[in-house]
Amino acid sequence: MMIKSTSFGSMLTIEDEHGKILWEYLVFEREGRAHTHQTWENCYVTAGIGTIVIDDQKVKVQKGEWCHIPPGAAHWMIPLEAPFELILYYSDSKPHIAK
């Protein structure tokens, strides 16, 4: 387990013994870059306010909120209030999150 610098800020990735990502902790200091995944990306905001761009939709999120990004959707994050921090986990189906 190690925090590494990225183009947007920093990232901590936790993997299982086979190298599969279990979850990630991201700190955004700058806008991220567009990318996709083959699974659902489930984002929980732990600090700050930001925008998550999903294809042509902009979703404003803040501390305590979830955002679910479907497989194959181009997406990236934009911090609006620092620190903008997210915990991410990936799943094969959209999870049901109780509010």
Buried (B, 14 or more C-beta within 10 A) or exposed (E): EEEEEBEBBBBBBEEEEEEEBEBBBBBBBBBBEEEEBEBBBBBBBBBBBBBBBBEEEEBEBEEEBEBBBBBEBEBBBBBEEBEBBBBBBBEEEEEEEEE
